[in-house]
Structures are given as C-alpha cells and as structure tokens.
Amino acid sequence: MKTSSLWRMMPLLAPTQLLLISVIVIPSIYVVWLSFHASTYGQAATFVGIENYIRVLGDPGFHSALWNTVVLVVVAVHLELLIALGMALLFNSGLWGRRFLLVAVLAPYAVSEVVAVAMWRFLFDQGVGPITVLLNALGLPALEWSYEPSHAMIMIAVLTIWMHLPFTFVILYAARLALPSDLYEAARIDGATRLQSFRRVTMPLLGPAILVALLFRYIFAFRMFSEVWLLTGGGPARTTEVVAVYLYQEAFTYSAFGPASATAWIMVAVSMLLASGYILLLRRQVKNAA
Amino acid sequence: MSYETAFRLNRRTFLGGAVSGLALMAAGPAFAQGKTLQVLSHRVHQTSLGEGDADMLAAWKAENNADVMFTTLDSNPLMDRLFREASLAQTDFSVGYMVDNRPTSENATLFEDLRAYQDADPIEDFDDIAPGLVQGMTIDGRLIGIPVRTATQGLFYNEELLADAGFDGPAKTLEELVEQCVAISAKGRATGMILASDLAVFPVMFARAFGGDYISQDFTLLPDPAAMEKALTVLADMFSRGALPRSYATNKGEELLTWMQQGRAAYSVLPFARMGQLADPALTEYAGKIKVTAFPGSETLAADTAMSSVVEAWAMTIPANAVDKELAWSYIKEVSSRKNTLGMALNGNGPARVSTFLDPELTSKNDFAHIESEVLANARGAFPPFGEAARAQQLFLEEVQLTVLGRKSPADAVAAIQSRIQPLLPA
C-alpha cells in the first residue's frame, strides 16, 4: 500500500483504533504497571518489582485455583465439543421437530448467567431440590455439591457445559450445513460406510470449525467466574476456587490491586499456553488454505 | 400541502423531537428540586428511613430544596464502590455508608474528619450515640463516620418447631442448644440450625460462648486457643450429627432468613433487626412463632463472664472528594436526630443511640427491644479493622469449614489459624 493512500485512510481508521487503544491497550498497560506495584485504597502505589508475581505464584491458594481451572477447562470444553458435535450431526440427519428443538438447544444462551445458576442451585438443593428429591425417590445418591469437592466440580462442569453448549453447537452445526452433499454421495458410491464417511469426510472438513470452537471456548472457559462464584463461591473451603475467583477476591475483597493485576497477567499467559497448540494448528490450516 | 406530508416523520423531525425530549427529561428534575444529594448505601439504610408518604426526610428535603438519590448495593460491593469513589479526583456521592470493620489508617484518609463539622454545627445530643461505636469510627484521632445502625446478633428460634420436638422454650446454654438442634433434625421436619459459612460472625459467637475470641480489640489472635478449639469441636459435632444442614459450606448470609421464613430450620443467628421480616405474615407462615433471645454461653463459661455477642455497626461518612459536603453534613445531622433514630428503629433499624432502646414508643411496639438492648451492652465487633482483615477472615473461614466438614481436626485448624493469620496482623 502506498504511504500517501495510508495517510488518506488514517482519519477513517482512527476512531476504531482510538477506541481499541482507550478500552484495551491503555488499561492493559496500566494493569502491567500495577502488577509491579503495591497498591490499595488510600495508599500511593509503591514499586515492588516482581514481588507480586512471586507472591501469587508461591501461594498454595493460587496453585489450587489454577489446577481447578485447568481441570474444568479441559474436561468441560472437550465434553461440550463432543456433545455439540453429536447434536450437530443429529440435527443435520433430519431430526423430527428440528425447529422446536433448535430453540430448546439455544435457549440457555439467552438466559442470564445469574438466573441460570440460581435455577441450578434450586434444582440441586440438597434439601428440597426437585432433582435431589427425584434421585432420592429412585434410591440413587444425590449430588452433594456443597459438601463433596469432587461433586461440586462435576456440578460446575455440567453447568458450564449447559450454559455454553449453544455456542459450540451453532458453530459446528453451521459448518456441517455448509458441507456439500455431493461429497457424501461420492463417498457412498465408493462404498464408504456411515462411520467411514464421518471419519474421512465430515471430520476433516469440520476440522477448522472445531478448532475455532475449541480455541474460543478454551479462552472463555479459562475466564470462568459466575458459575463458580454464584454456585459454590469457591467452596467448600476453597476447594472449587478457580483463577478468576482468586483474582476477584484479591482485587475486590482484599483490595490488593498489585497481586490481582499479576494474577490477571498470569491468567493471560496460561490461557495462551493452553490454547497455543490449537492456535498453531489453526495457523497451519490457514497457511495451507492460502 | 397534504395532511400526510405535514406529519411525515423525517430524519430532521425525529432528531429534533429526540433532542427536545432529552432536554425536557434533563430539565425535569431541575423543576422539581434544586439539589440532589447522592447517597451510597445498603438498601436497608434507605428503607429504614421510610419511603413515599412515610418518608422521614420529607421536611428536610423541603427545607433544603433537595432530593436524596440512593444507590444501594450489598455489603461487600458497597464497600468496594465506596472506596473506589473516594479514590477518584471527585465523586458525586456525598454520603457513603461504611461498616465498622473496614476503616483502616490507609483508607480513612479518603474521608472527611467529621469532628470539625460536629464542632461547627453539632448533631443533637451527640453523646447519646453509643461511645463505643463512635470510637470504632475514630481512626488515628479522626472521626470519619457517624454511627447510624447497629446489627446485634441474636438467637432466633421457631417456637412451633421446638414444641414439635418436645421443647417448651429456647436453649439456655450452648450444650442445651446443641442437643435441641440434634433432636429437631432427628425429628425430620426441619434442620436444627442454619448458619452461613461465609461470615466470621458464627464461629466467633461459638468461641465467645466458651470465653474465647477470634481477634481481640488489641489484635491478639485467638486470645484463648482452647476456647476456639472447643467451639470448632461443637460445630463439627453438630454437622456430623445432622444439626447443621449438609449444604453448610455453601450457605450464604442472605439465605438464613429464607430458611427461617420457610420453617426449614428451627434456630439461626441473625441481627435483631431481621425480626421485621420474620414476623410479617406476608413473608412467612410462621409469623408470631419466630422469636429471638440472647445467644447462650456454655455451661463452662465462668459465672462472672457475660456472653459477648457480635455487633456490626454502620456509619455515615463524607468522602473527602465529595461534591456537596455541607448538604451531606446536613443530611447526616438530620438522619442522626433523636426523632429519626426512633423512626428508623420502628422500621426495624438497630439504633445507634442508647436512649432509643428505652423509648416507650419502641418498647411498646417491639417485644424484643429490651433483649437487644441487654445483648448490645456486652456486644463487640467480630474483629477489629486492619488492612488485611478481609484476607484474614477468608483464611479463618477456610479452616473453620475444613473442621466443620470433618476434613481437619479442631486442634490442627487452630494451629493453622495461628500460623496463617498471625503474619497478617498489624505489627
């Protein structure tokens, strides 16, 4: 692009760039600055070097929160992908009542997170929750999510899958609808079974969509907050605390803005690390497609 | 020109109409009131002042040609917002309500020293406001808040559920309380007791029942570790015997009221001021059957040692960067008056004035005012304020939860509380 035309375009690009700089770049730089300072209400920020990072990385509470986050992200995102893929294929196969079911599947995305968690808390209430009562009536063990940490983690994973399934489903369903039917016809003529069609045609062609869905969900899930905060508050005894809750507590309960900022940047680094494999795969696909 | 053309909505008409409408809306409040005082508080502070025809500030508003606009939040978000507002170059909130366990030497500098205002334009009968509460809001010699509300913890009980389990009255000792709770749970109709796991208030009450404490006013951590160990043992025993619900570890403060209103628990520890919501037939079918008494001490508590309940106090502050400090002080003076303190008490607010508890108008309408007054006489905060108080509380609660759920022995928990919290205390 010529330099002169770039200068002519600048006034047109400037509003967007200014918006991005003011709401993302400058606050990010401020958080970096804050992460190297000790700061709380009524006290001038003092430079402490990397002390906040050392403090956070050496805190057993952070280790536990990070482990819980990684477990929840890995389990919930992959399970969600499998379910969404299965549902996308089911819907594509000409399911009866598809329009109605589509609305039902997408509904959780339209429900406020606070309302959704309140509803789940009630459904699984250990005393009077309808699902608990039903399980007890059937002689099955109830989910003791407020007592048993593993049950609480299961409950959070199921809740997050339920809340975010529509996102993954829509991406995969749209991608599946876009696949040309003549490919399947050719596969059938070549004698491919349905399983072979799935493995040799559907999966390779859905690959980019699956990668995009996984990448987004990894990043979103790593920031998981409301499901945990509203359901268990990180309890019992901080056993279900995730990194976003740890950050919230540091910033808004303890008013320790330095460690909170350091936690935020550690979160960014770890989520990028977790998603890096998928980013590399996506980059390779984009290169191959070019 | 046709009729249709004359009234066609075009871009110019739409924009003109929209701008005029917005200008009118913006000017509207100006016609009604000269000034607006913005107040940051909990919803309960607003409702206790009455609303609509029962607005206790109506005369003050007319006299000052001012309106009061409340922004209400739950306790923790409220404190965070108040400190954030006070940290800005300027805030629109001229009055902020602060709970007494939050001011520290650092954040107190963000608020006006109200002693100068008091000297220049005094609050009516200021000495009647409980001196201990005033002391709690005096940080490094600066009075940063005028106490306005006390939330003294009492033992609430459901008479019907007690009678159903064969008890003719509330427990007189902690040991009796535990046995009653176990028996009520065993009966199956309700849980013996509901407590929240996210507040230090509850384990502190149990520790005080044995003469112990969490952090004393002189910042001594666990002044009597054996008493805390006994308290944790009792709580763990109650949980293992079903006297506390299985959901204990995720029960939050605001849920206690619902459990009591629904008759799901026979006992709970709540501020006396909650009686209004537990005696209202529109809110609970147990209205009139839910009563409140003092939380009992242990049989082992020395006869000359009174059980000290937990009291939380709220005070009105003026951020140092507030836009209208004179109007703010005028509001604080008005709200703190004897008349309005009584009015708020009649609306369920725990008074900060000692004399209000003895007012015949209150005692004739509130059967429990004298009990609250007696409990308040020996009550003190759950812990004194200090910079790392919130973090210390979180660590304390973590150890308490682990013990109650049976994952840690009370002795180990006490040792962990000492080793984890001691470094956070002021030197």
Interface residues (C-beta under 8 A of the other chain):
Chain A: T40 Y41 G42 Q43 D125 Q126 G127 V128 E144 W145 S146 Y147 L231 T232 G233 G235 P236 A237 R238 Q249 F252 T253 Y254 S255 A256
Chain B: N76 P77 D80 F83 R84 A86 S87 T104 E106 N107 A108 T109 L110 T191 S197 D198 P245 R246 S247 Y248 A249 T250 N251 K252 R264 G387 E388 A390 R391 Q394 E398 Q401 L402 L405 R407
